[in-house]
Amino acid sequence: MGSGMLITGGRLIDGTGAAPRDDEAVLIRDGRIAALGADALAQATEEDERIDATGRTVMPGLVDAHTHLSFGEPTGNDELFNHRTEAYSSMLSAYNARKVLRAGVTSVLDADCLWNIGVELRDAIETGIVEGPRMRAGGQALMTMLGGTAGRMIKDEGRTGYATVVNGRDVMVNEIRRQIKYGVDWIKVMVTGLIPSMKGPEVKVWTFDELRTVCDTAHELNTLVVAHCRNAESTRDAARAGVDMIYHASYLDDEAIEAVVENGTAMCPTFTLLGNLADYGEKVGTAPELLDVFRAEIEITAKQLAKAHAAGVKFLTGSETGFAVTPVGEWHARELEMFVDYIGMSPMDAIVAATKNGAFAMRTDDVGTIEVGKYADVLVVDGDPLADIKVLQRKDALVEVIKEGKRIDLKTPIPERKMRSSDQVRFLAACPLTRSLAFTEEQLEMLSHV
Ligand SMILES: [Zn+2]
C-alpha cells in the first residue's frame, strides 16, 4: 500500500455517536480510513505524512444536506430567474464549491439548481477539474401550476429558474425520467407554495395522488425524493406518499409526526435560513414584522420536531446555503447549534445529524463516520464541539480539512468576487457583512446606504 497520512494525539469523535476517544491515531491510505488506534500506529511507515492533533478534536467532515450552489447568493427571485446566464452561473458555482469545502463541508446534497448545473458540478468535482465537496445533485424542482415560493414569477408551464412546472401525470412522469436520464441523484418537489392572492403562509399545492406518482416513478428508477414542506398537511402527505426526506417541515402537527415516524422519513429542517433572516434580515431589507414570523416558525416547528427526534426519526443538517442571507462557505455549521438550542439535541446528536446521518443524503455508507474502510473525510478542530458546538462555525478553529485523504489548502486566499454590472444585486454589497457574527458600527453605517 502506498504512503498516506497519520493523525495522532487527537480526541476522536468518530461520528457514530460513540463516546469520544482520547489520543486516538487515524491512518489514511488511498483516500480511505485504513486503521485506527494501535493498528494505525503499527501500520504507519516513515513515508506517511504526519499530522499532530494533540489537544484538538478529530472528526468527520460535515455533510450539508440542503445547499444551492448554483444560485450565487441572490437577494431575490427576479435576480435569480431573469438575470443569469448558464455559463456564468456554472463558473460561479465552481468558484463557490471551493468555499464550501474550506468550511469543513466535505459532502453536500444540492437538490435543485439552475439549468443542470448541479449534476455537472458534481461530475466536475468527481473528475478532479473543480475543487469542492463530494456532491449529490437534483435537477429542476418540480412544481404544480400553482408554483412554489416565488408565486406568480413561476410560469404556468415549463421552466423558470430552478423550477419546472409539471401539469398532469404524463408531464410529471416524463420530467422525472428526463432528469434521471441526465444524471440526478434526487428529485426535488415543492409541496407548498405562496399564492399571492391568498394571505398568509405557504399552502399545499400538490394532491396526495400526485405525490404518490412522483415517488413511485422516482423510486422505480432507484432515485430518491426530497420535498419542501412548509405546513403540517404537506409534511403529512409527503411522508405518507413515500417522500424520502423533508426540508423545513414547518408547523408540523402530531398527525404529520406520526406519518414521518411510520414511514421512516428523514428530516432536514434547515432552520439556518430562517435563523439568519430573523437575526440579520433587517440589515438586508426584510420587513421588521416578518422577523418575528421567522422566529415563531423556528420555535413552533422545533418544539414538534423534538418529539420526532425522541421517536427516533433521522435528522440531517442543512443550511440552504446560496442565498444572500446564507452566503456560501459561511453558515454550514449553524444548523448544529440550532438543533441544540431549539430542538434540545445533545451536541453529540447534532454532530451525528451532520455526519453519519448525512450518508443518507449522499446515498452511500462510505461517508459520515471515521471507521475503517470509509472515505477519509476528516476535520481537525482546535476546540471541543461537545463543549461548544459553535466552535465548528469558526474558521480559525478549523485547522485541517481533509477530503478523501487529501489536505485542503485553507491558507491561500480565494480571490474576492466582484459584481459585474449585469448582476442585479441590490444587497450583495451588504452580503459579505452577514458573514461576521456581529456587525461593526462601520458596517451598519454602510448598510444604511444600500
Ligand atoms: Zn432550499
Residues whose N, C-alpha, C, O or C-beta is under 5 A from the ligand:
A	BS01	ZN	E320
